[in-house]
């Protein structure tokens, strides 16, 4: 089972996670309503104004379903617009495949 993980490197416009956290409390239940999706928020210890939003997918099918949802679902598109409004700069997106089982 190939897992996928997306790291979204972000900086909130307020410099802290209060506004972003409020948004995520509302949005994450919708994000995670898709089976096999989990969302977490990490803060950098080196630069506390920097965060990584981690989206984990249990399967490639879950990853593909979420990609489709982002492209066509009006509610998801509204969440993404609101999310971007909480950010100070463009998002850096990194997508990873879990190859741990191959070690």
C-alpha positions as CSV (number, residue, x, y, z in Angstrom):
1,X,0.0,0.0,0.0
2,X,1.7,3.2,-1.2
3,X,1.0,6.1,1.1
4,X,1.3,9.7,0.0
5,X,2.1,12.8,2.1
6,X,1.9,16.4,1.2
7,X,3.9,19.1,3.1
8,X,2.5,22.6,2.7
9,X,5.2,25.0,3.9
10,X,3.3,28.1,5.0
11,X,3.7,31.4,6.9
12,X,0.5,32.8,8.4
13,X,0.0,36.5,7.7
14,X,-0.4,37.2,11.4
15,X,2.9,35.5,12.3
16,X,1.2,33.1,14.6
17,X,-1.2,30.2,14.2
18,X,-4.3,31.7,15.8
19,X,-6.1,32.7,12.6
20,X,-4.8,29.6,10.7
21,X,-5.8,27.4,13.6
22,X,-9.3,28.8,13.7
23,X,-9.6,28.2,9.9
24,X,-8.3,24.6,10.3
25,X,-10.7,23.8,13.1
26,X,-13.5,24.5,10.7
27,X,-11.9,22.9,7.6
28,X,-10.1,19.8,8.8
29,X,-13.3,17.8,9.5
30,X,-14.3,18.4,5.9
31,X,-10.8,17.5,4.6
32,X,-10.8,14.3,6.7
33,X,-14.3,13.3,5.7
34,X,-12.7,11.7,2.7
35,X,-11.6,8.2,3.9
36,X,-7.9,7.8,4.4
37,X,-7.0,11.5,4.9
38,X,-5.4,13.0,8.0
39,X,-4.3,16.6,8.5
40,X,-1.7,17.9,11.0
41,X,-0.1,21.3,11.7
42,X,3.6,21.6,12.7
43,X,5.4,24.7,13.8
44,X,9.1,25.2,13.2
45,X,11.3,25.3,16.3
46,X,13.9,27.2,14.3
47,X,11.5,29.9,13.1
48,X,8.1,29.9,15.0
49,X,6.5,32.0,12.3
50,X,6.9,29.1,9.8
51,X,4.5,26.1,9.7
52,X,4.1,22.9,7.8
53,X,0.6,21.6,7.2
54,X,0.9,17.9,6.7
55,X,-1.8,16.0,4.7
56,X,-1.4,12.2,4.9
57,X,-3.1,9.8,2.6
58,X,-3.4,6.1,3.4
59,X,-3.5,5.1,-0.2
60,X,-2.9,6.5,-3.7
61,X,-6.7,6.2,-4.3
62,X,-7.3,8.6,-1.3
63,X,-4.7,11.0,-2.7
64,X,-6.2,10.9,-6.2
65,X,-9.7,11.4,-4.8
66,X,-8.6,14.4,-2.9
67,X,-6.9,15.9,-5.9
68,X,-10.1,15.5,-7.8
69,X,-12.1,17.0,-5.0
70,X,-9.8,20.1,-5.0
71,X,-10.3,20.5,-8.7
72,X,-14.1,20.2,-8.9
73,X,-15.7,20.6,-5.5
74,X,-17.0,24.1,-4.9
75,X,-16.9,23.8,-1.1
76,X,-13.2,22.6,-1.2
77,X,-12.4,25.5,-3.5
78,X,-13.9,27.9,-1.1
79,X,-11.9,26.4,1.8
80,X,-8.7,26.7,-0.3
81,X,-9.5,30.4,-1.1
82,X,-10.1,31.1,2.6
83,X,-6.9,29.2,3.6
84,X,-4.8,31.2,1.2
85,X,-6.2,34.4,2.7
86,X,-4.7,33.5,6.1
87,X,-1.2,33.2,4.6
88,X,1.6,35.9,4.2
89,X,3.2,34.3,1.2
90,X,2.9,31.7,-1.5
91,X,2.7,28.1,-0.3
92,X,5.6,25.7,-1.0
93,X,4.1,22.3,-1.8
94,X,6.1,19.1,-1.5
95,X,4.6,15.7,-2.3
96,X,6.2,12.5,-0.9
97,X,5.6,8.8,-1.4
98,X,6.3,6.5,1.6
99,X,8.8,3.9,0.5
100,X,9.6,2.7,4.0
101,X,8.4,-0.8,3.2
102,X,11.2,-1.1,0.6
103,X,14.0,-0.6,3.1
